[in-house]
Structures are given as structure tokens and as C-alpha cells.
Amino acid sequence: MGPVYEEVVKAFGSERAAMLAAVLALGVACLTAILVWVATRPKPQGPDPMLGELAGRLAQMAETQAASQAMLAERMQTQERALAKAMDDRLAEVTRRVGEGLTVSAEKTATTLHDLRERLAVIDAAQQNLTALSTQMVGLQDILSNKQARGAFGEVQMHDIVTAALPADAYAFQAVLSNNRRADCLLILPNPPGPIVIDAKFPLDGYQALRDCGDDPARKAAQRRFADDVLKHIKDIAGRYIIPGETAESALMFLPSEAVYAELHANFRSVIEESYRHRVWIVSPTTLMATLNTVRAVLKDVQMRKQAGRIQKEVGMLLGDVGRLDDRLKKLFTHVNQAQADIGTVETSMGKIKSRAERIEAVQLGAPEGSELGLAPPEAAPKAEV
């Protein structure tokens, strides 16, 4: 076989090449058997008639083999054309499907890329917000790292809470007291209790040291430092802003952090009790708002008491107006009753006039003599009614 067989396989395919090879092998085997038989048989003295017959049969076999090969070749060509057409149809179908798949894939890819661009835009906006927030956090950290800035931060927060909860005439910021001390905020209340001072404090250093400590010795030292800082603020407020005869007997210390306020009430009960003894009430943003709502109720009650005399006077005047209205209604009822009586007498007179007119209309012309117009004799006439 060798290279020839490989060429046949390439040209006709493996099945067709195997069939052709089988036919050729059969023909070659037959030819070989005949040649062997001819070579091995004894040669006759004269012309051998079987050789002529054999030659004729070989020629016939050759023709038959050639015809079979031609038919096989034609059949293989027909099958090859059908196979080529089927392959072309299949290739066209595959090409069409691949094209449709590529179109759908391109559309999905475009949609995905569009969604991805939108999400990237959202992520970029969020990143910008995070950057701005980070900048603000750095600024807040810078503010809180400075004691004066922390104090201003607490005062601004207190200012917002007070202005939102109370009317403008109920407070004063940076009010100067008789001892030349300047209060962050002075609540103007009547006696009792009198004006109350609110002072903003922010012991952040001690609180951060308490949060950052690790072992027990460091924690105890941080607790002492935090307690000492708060106690110092309590004593300063009690000494500066509680003035007998001028302010109330208590003052408020405003902590602008709920976390610091919660830490005090959770773990520093002794500090809270010390603030009670000095009459300094510690408040956070939430509790300050609740306290100011109570103050607003007190101010409203005071205003109501101030207006009580005026209200009483107005009520007295209202009662006088009601009395005069009652007298006038009584007079009106008297006039109405008299008018009803007069209407009754008028109706009686109208009835009598109507009946007399009906009797006059019923008079006949042929009345008896001695009667005028058929009227009854004078002695029979009824008396006139008034």
C-alpha cells in the first residue's frame, strides 16, 4: 500500500479506500493464481487450447474488473459529490449559527460593558465621597486634637441644640457674670430656680488614653487621669458659675460626646456622685435636649401665670357682656309676645269683617217691607261688636 494508499485515503476517504483496496487485492490475487497455475502446469507439444481459453477468460475478467472499477469510481464520485454538498450545507449551517452566536455574544458584551461603565461611574462617585469624607475626618481629627478647637466644637454643638429648643429670649451666649466670668450659655429662667449656666467641656485626651490602654496598670492610670480631668471641670464650674443670689443653685456641664457620657455613668459612679454634691449636672447632647424641653415647659407655665390676671379681667368683661345680652333678650321676648297678642286681635277683627261682608252679600232684593235692603228690623239687628 504505502504512499499510494495514503493518497487514495486522502482522495476518497478511509472506507472508500478500503473498498477499492479490497477489490484490487482480489484482482491481483486472481491474476497471481492464474499465472502460477500456468507456470507450473506441464507444457504441451503443440498449441494448447486451454491457453486460448484462459486468455479469453483473462480478457473477460479484465473487462469485468475494468467495468467494476468504473462503476465503483462513478459511485464513489457520486458519494463524494453528495458528501461535499452535505459538508457545504453543514458548514453553511455552522457558519450561520456561529454568526448568530457571535451577534448575541456581542450584544451581551455591549450590555455588560454599559452596565460596567455605569457601575464604575457609581464606584467613582462613591470613591470621591469617601475621599471627601476622609478629608473631613482628618479635619475633625485635627480639630479634636486641639483643646481650644475641641472647646469651640462643643460650644457650636451646644449652640445648635439650645437655639433649636428654646425661644430667643430664653438664653444668652457668652454672658458675663458679676465675677467677670464668661459663661458659654446662660439660660434665663425666673426665680426659682433662676438663671442656669451651661458650660461645654470635652475631656477627650483622658478618654482616648482610657480607650487605648492595654494591661491593667496602664488602664488604672488612664482611669485616674480621666476621673481627675472630669472632677477638675466639675469643680471649676461649681466655683465659677454658681453665684448665690445671681444664678441658680446648680449648673450644667455639657459633654458633646455620648460615648464619654456613657463611659462616665457606666464605670465612674464616684465622679457622678461628686458632681451631684457640687450641684453640677452632667448632660450629653440627648439629655441636654430633654432638659431644655423641660425648661421650655417651665417658661410656658411662667408666661401663663403672667397672663392669668389679664385672662381673669377679660373673663369678667365677658360675663358682663353676657348679662347685658340676657337683659336685651328678655326685652326682645316681651316685644315679641306683645306683637303676637296684637296679631291675634287683628286676626279676630279680620274674621268679623269677613263674616259681616258675607252676610251683606247674601241679602235678597225682595226683602219684607219695613226692612231696608232686606236687612233685619232694627230691633232684630245684632249689636255691633267693637
Buried (B, 14 or more C-beta within 10 A) or exposed (E): EEEEEEEBBEEBBEEBBBBBBEBBEEBEEEBEEBEEEBEEEEEEEEEEEEEEEBEEEBEEBEEEBEEEBEEBEEEBEEBBEEEEEEEEEEEEEEEEEEEEEEEEEEEEEEEEEEEEEEEEEEEEEEEEEEEEEEEEEEEEEEEBEEEEBBBBBBBEBBBEBBEEBBEEEBBBBEBEBEEEBEBBBBBBBBEEBBBBBBBBBBBBBBBBBBEEBEEEEEBEEBBEBBBEBBBEBBBBBBEBBBBEEEBBEBBBBBBBBEEBBEBBEEEBEEBBEBBEEBBBBBBBBEBBBEBBEEBBEBBEEEEEEEEEEEEEEEEEEEEEEEEEEEEEEEEEEEEEEEEEEEEEEEEEEEEEEEEEEEEEEEEEEEEEEEBEEEEBEEEEEEEEEE
